[in-house]
Amino acid sequence: MNDMIKKYRKTVNQTRTIVEDIHAGEFEYEYVIREAVHLTLVLISIHTSRALVTIRVRLKARGASANIIGIFFGSNASSMKLHTLQQHEAPQTTSNLLVKSVLADEATCIYDGGIRVEVAAQKTDAYQRNENLILSPKAHAETKPSLEILANDVRCTHGATVGPISGDQLWYLATRGIGVAHGRRLIVEGFLGSALARVDDVGVRNAVWKRVARAV
Amino acid sequence: MPTPRIIDDTYKYGFHEPEHYVFKSKKGLDSGIVEKISWYKKEPLWMREFRLKSLRYFWQKPLPTWGGDLSTINFDDIYYYIKPTKDKVSSWSDLPAEIKNTYDKIGIPEAEKKFLSGVSAQYESEVVYKSIKQMLQKKGVIFLDMDSGLRDYPDLVKQYFGTIIPPLDNKFAALNSAVWSGGSFVYVPPGVHVDLPLQAYFRINAANMGQFERTLIIADEGSYVHYVEGCTAPIYTTDSLHSAVVEIIVKKGARVRYTTIQNWSTNVYNLVTKRSRVDEEGIMEWVDGNLGSKLTMKYPSVYLVGRKARGEVLSIAYAGKGQHQDAGGKMIHVAPETTSQIISKSVSKAGGRTSYRGLVQVYPGAKKVKSKVVCDALLLDEASRSDTYPTMKIDQQDVQMEHEATVSKIGDEQLFYLESRGIPKTLAESMVVNGFIEPIVKELPLEYAVEMNRLIQLQMEGSVG
């Protein structure tokens, strides 16, 4: 059953927030966003053993916008392979993607993200950012953000970081009487929390936050 | 008001001197031609076998399926070796008139008058003109063309040749290994600091003439050298192929800077493999400017194998009508505390396409690595295209890795501001573009920086943003 690719295709006709829980297996999600509609998409995956996920967000009509937030917490041998595509097909569209992963034990996160701006999609704003916090020497992160821009009146930016918890931060917390274990937890919470802060819907934000806090 | 003509379609150095060759191989490639090249150069047996082995690899290896379109290269329609004049000449006045004429047009005499420490000018496949100042010889620095290097220092060449880029590396490295000719051989002894940049000029001057130069630079412990490779080529109606291999060895505490300004005419395929290996506390810097050619695929690489080694790539690409610049850099962190930086700036205009393609890899055990990649692209019109394909593979916890890329057009506010100060639009645009590439241009030797700004000015005239 796990070997089958599960495909979902959703047309977004009105502004809304969607939360997708990523479980083990292979998935393909496609979202088609209509004129002047705003989609907030939250992807969450906690301790998932092995997942291969493709997310395609198509900004199909003028004024469509998307805010994509990914939160992954990997432990043991969990592996997350995520491919995202922000596809701008119409003018004046905006997309903003932030994927954050925290990798403990032997967890792996392989992120491959694309922004494609078609010729017709002038006045596009597209952002993409992938940040990986590595907690153990055996964790592994690969990140491959790419841009393909065919229109000229656009603003596209992407960025990626991979790094451990900074010794300076832990030291700072220690000088305030916070132990290493507690300090690490605060830093991980802050790292993921700043991504969640981008979710406008307070109800959704709190619900997701509860699950993240429990996992951390 | 009449607007200035777009200059792109007329190549500034598009002149063509009559050909006078002593020896010209027939078109196409087989083991007979490879043997003939080796025989003609009176090479040792190991080099002949190296060439023949490489030729077999070339036939075995498939063409890359990524990057630019390589399907239109006809390998059977290329001259693989041409020997232009009988002997090498040591002074400027001994050069044949038409070769001298060619160099006069690209301004070498002026450059020579300035602070060049040695000129190794490659006309066709063979180095025909060389002058090394006394200073270099006194310091024990070897600066020769590769053929002479092989003849005069066979042991040194045999020890390092093909060790950084083996023939099996890729199809074009194999091709170069089979038919290479010319290029430079540089050895800098321990502790020697070469103050002035070493320069070599390359030209292609026969239709369908492949240029397969091979450069090997060895910087011994604690030494410093700056090598400058400048290319301009005359224009032809049929496609030409340029496929070089550059290998650089940076030993403990040494520093090498390698600067390239590539301005091939827009029918040349420029498929080059450049790689360096850096030992403990050594520094390797690639400054790579790609303005010409039909298609360039070039990713200067640094293998950081010694503790605290550092690698840098500064890359500028400009793609005009019909051009595709697929350039970037690779940083392979094998040792701990190694650092790297890649800065790439690209400009696409009139339907041109620029791609940044890069890799940062951190092997297990390479602790406290720091790496930063910044790519900025400017798109000047609706027909142009810009891509960014970075890859980061991290197998180590204690690593700081950053990547940033931005693609945009020239800001309307910037143009409006300049125009409100009475600056015409075309001039304002070229000012913005020159400002955009400024951080890299300022790293170039003076005469190249001046030439670069002039070229950008030339390319920008009459463009509509």
Boltz contact constraints between the chains, C-beta under 6 A:
constraints:
  - contact:
      token1: [A, 134]
      token2: [B, 397]
      max_distance: 6.0
  - contact:
      token1: [A, 137]
      token2: [B, 397]
      max_distance: 6.0
  - contact:
      token1: [A, 140]
      token2: [B, 395]
      max_distance: 6.0
  - contact:
      token1: [A, 141]
      token2: [B, 394]
      max_distance: 6.0
  - contact:
      token1: [A, 142]
      token2: [B, 393]
      max_distance: 6.0
  - contact:
      token1: [A, 143]
      token2: [B, 392]
      max_distance: 6.0
  - contact:
      token1: [A, 144]
      token2: [B, 391]
      max_distance: 6.0
  - contact:
      token1: [A, 146]
      token2: [B, 388]
      max_distance: 6.0
  - contact:
      token1: [A, 146]
      token2: [B, 389]
      max_distance: 6.0
  - contact:
      token1: [A, 147]
      token2: [B, 388]
      max_distance: 6.0
  - contact:
      token1: [A, 147]
      token2: [B, 407]
      max_distance: 6.0
  - contact:
      token1: [A, 148]
      token2: [B, 387]
      max_distance: 6.0
  - contact:
      token1: [A, 149]
      token2: [B, 386]
      max_distance: 6.0
  - contact:
      token1: [A, 149]
      token2: [B, 407]
      max_distance: 6.0
  - contact:
      token1: [A, 150]
      token2: [B, 385]
      max_distance: 6.0
  - contact:
      token1: [A, 152]
      token2: [B, 379]
      max_distance: 6.0
  - contact:
      token1: [A, 152]
      token2: [B, 381]
      max_distance: 6.0
  - contact:
      token1: [A, 152]
      token2: [B, 382]
      max_distance: 6.0
  - contact:
      token1: [A, 152]
      token2: [B, 409]
      max_distance: 6.0
  - contact:
      token1: [A, 153]
      token2: [B, 409]
      max_distance: 6.0
  - contact:
      token1: [A, 155]
      token2: [B, 408]
      max_distance: 6.0
  - contact:
      token1: [A, 156]
      token2: [B, 407]
      max_distance: 6.0
  - contact:
      token1: [A, 157]
      token2: [B, 406]
      max_distance: 6.0
  - contact:
      token1: [A, 158]
      token2: [B, 405]
      max_distance: 6.0
  - contact:
      token1: [A, 159]
      token2: [B, 403]
      max_distance: 6.0
  - contact:
      token1: [A, 159]
      token2: [B, 404]
      max_distance: 6.0
  - contact:
      token1: [A, 160]
      token2: [B, 403]
      max_distance: 6.0
  - contact:
      token1: [A, 161]
      token2: [B, 402]
      max_distance: 6.0
  - contact:
      token1: [A, 162]
      token2: [B, 394]
      max_distance: 6.0
  - contact:
      token1: [A, 162]
      token2: [B, 399]
      max_distance: 6.0
  - contact:
      token1: [A, 162]
      token2: [B, 401]
      max_distance: 6.0
  - contact:
      token1: [A, 163]
      token2: [B, 400]
      max_distance: 6.0
  - contact:
      token1: [A, 164]
      token2: [B, 397]
      max_distance: 6.0
  - contact:
      token1: [A, 164]
      token2: [B, 398]
      max_distance: 6.0
